[in-house]
Amino acid sequence: EGVFTMVYLGLYDILSTLAKEESDKGNDEHALSIMGKIIVISSFTGGLAWICNYPFDTLKTVMQANRNERISIKNAVQHIWKSGGVKAFYRGIQASTGRAMLVTSTRMLAYETTLNFLS
C-alpha cells in the first residue's frame, strides 16, 4: 500500500495543481471542466499507482495464501518467478487496474467536491 499511496497521491497532487492553475488562468476554454480533469487525473494516477504496486500485492497474496506454513519473502518471490517469470507478478492486472481507476476517480471526485463545498 505504501508504493500505491506514494505514486497515487504524489502524482495526483502535482497534476491536479497544474490543472487548477491552468483553469485559473483561463487557458482551458475548450478543455475539460475542472471536475472532468479530476476524474481523468485521478484515474490515470490510480491506474499507474496500481501497476507499480501490483507485484507487491501479488507477493503479499502468495504469502497470505499459505496459512499452514510461514513462507519467506524470498521463497514467495521464487515461487511466483517459477510459475511464469516477470509476467507471473502481473497476472490478472487488467481487471485490478480497471477497478483501481474507477475507485480512485470516484474517491477523488468526492473528496474535491466536499473540499470545495466546505471552503
DRENFI-260286 format. One record per residue (C-alpha): residue number from 1; x negated, z, y. Coordinates in Angstrom, 1 decimal, decimal comma, always signed. Layout:
# residues N
   num       c1       c3       c2
   NUM        X        Z        Y
...
END
This chain:
# residues 119
   num       c1       c3       c2
     1     +0,0     +0,0     +0,0
     2     -2,9     +0,6     +2,4
     3     -4,0     -3,0     +2,3
     4     -0,5     -4,2     +2,8
     5     +0,2     -2,0     +5,7
     6     -3,1     -2,7     +7,4
     7     -2,6     -6,5     +7,2
     8     +1,1     -6,4     +7,9
     9     +1,2     -4,1    +10,9
    10     -2,2     -5,1    +12,3
    11     -1,3     -8,8    +12,4
    12     +2,3     -8,2    +13,4
    13     +1,2     -6,2    +16,5
    14     -1,2     -8,9    +17,6
    15     +1,1    -11,8    +17,1
    16     +4,2    -10,1    +18,5
    17     +2,3     -9,0    +21,6
    18     +1,2    -12,6    +22,1
    19     +4,8    -13,9    +21,6
    20     +6,2    -11,4    +24,1
    21     +3,6    -12,3    +26,7
    22     +4,5    -16,0    +26,3
    23     +8,2    -15,1    +26,7
    24     +7,4    -13,0    +29,8
    25     +5,5    -16,0    +31,4
    26     +8,4    -18,3    +30,7
    27     +6,3    -20,7    +28,6
    28     +8,8    -20,9    +25,8
    29    +11,7    -22,9    +27,2
    30    +12,1    -24,9    +24,0
    31    +10,8    -22,4    +21,6
    32    +12,5    -19,7    +19,6
    33    +14,1    -16,7    +21,2
    34    +12,1    -13,5    +21,0
    35    +14,3    -12,3    +18,1
    36    +13,6    -15,6    +16,3
    37     +9,9    -15,1    +16,9
    38    +10,1    -11,6    +15,5
    39    +11,7    -12,9    +12,3
    40     +9,0    -15,7    +11,9
    41     +6,1    -13,4    +12,8
    42     +7,2    -10,6    +10,5
    43     +8,0    -13,0     +7,6
    44     +4,5    -14,6     +8,0
    45     +2,6    -11,3     +8,3
    46     +4,6     -9,7     +5,5
    47     +4,0    -12,6     +3,1
    48     +0,3    -12,7     +3,9
    49     +0,0     -8,9     +3,5
    50     +1,7     -9,1     +0,1
    51     -0,6    -11,9     -1,0
    52     -3,6     -9,8     +0,0
    53     -2,2     -6,7     -1,7
    54     -0,8     -8,3     -4,9
    55     -3,9     -7,9     -7,1
    56     -4,0     -4,2     -6,3
    57     -0,3     -3,9     -7,2
    58     -0,9     -5,8    -10,5
    59     -3,7     -3,3    -11,3
    60     -1,5     -0,4    -10,5
    61     +1,3     -1,7    -12,7
    62     -1,1     -2,2    -15,6
    63     -2,4     +1,3    -15,2
    64     +1,1     +2,8    -15,0
    65     +2,4     +0,8    -18,0
    66     +0,0     +2,7    -20,3
    67     +1,8     +6,0    -20,3
    68     +0,5     +7,2    -23,7
    69     -3,2     +6,9    -22,7
    70     -5,0     +7,0    -19,4
    71     -6,6     +3,7    -18,6
    72     -9,5     +3,5    -16,1
    73     -9,6     +1,0    -13,2
    74    -12,4     -0,8    -14,9
    75    -10,5     -1,2    -18,2
    76     -7,4     -2,3    -16,4
    77     -9,3     -5,0    -14,5
    78    -10,9     -6,2    -17,8
    79     -7,5     -6,3    -19,5
    80     -6,0     -8,3    -16,6
    81     -9,0    -10,6    -16,5
    82     -9,0    -11,3    -20,2
    83     -5,3    -12,3    -20,0
    84     -5,9    -15,1    -17,6
    85     -8,8    -14,6    -15,2
    86     -8,0    -14,6    -11,5
    87     -4,6    -16,2    -12,0
    88     -3,5    -13,2    -14,0
    89     -3,9    -11,0    -10,9
    90     -1,3    -13,2     -9,1
    91     +1,2    -13,7    -12,0
    92     +4,7    -13,5    -10,5
    93     +3,6    -13,6     -6,9
    94     +6,1    -16,3     -5,7
    95     +9,2    -14,1     -6,1
    96     +7,5    -11,0     -4,9
    97     +6,2    -12,7     -1,8
    98     +9,6    -14,1     -1,0
    99    +11,1    -10,7     -1,3
   100     +8,4     -9,2     +0,9
   101     +9,1    -11,8     +3,6
   102    +12,8    -11,1     +3,5
   103    +12,3     -7,3     +3,6
   104     +9,6     -7,3     +6,3
   105    +11,6     -9,7     +8,6
   106    +14,8     -7,6     +8,4
   107    +12,8     -4,4     +8,8
   108    +11,0     -5,6    +12,0
   109    +14,1     -7,2    +13,4
   110    +16,0     -3,9    +13,0
   111    +13,0     -1,9    +14,5
   112    +12,6     -4,2    +17,5
   113    +16,3     -4,3    +18,2
   114    +16,6     -0,5    +18,0
   115    +13,5     -0,1    +20,2
   116    +15,0     -2,4    +22,9
   117    +18,3     -0,6    +22,7
   118    +16,7     +2,8    +23,2
   119    +14,5     +1,8    +26,1
END
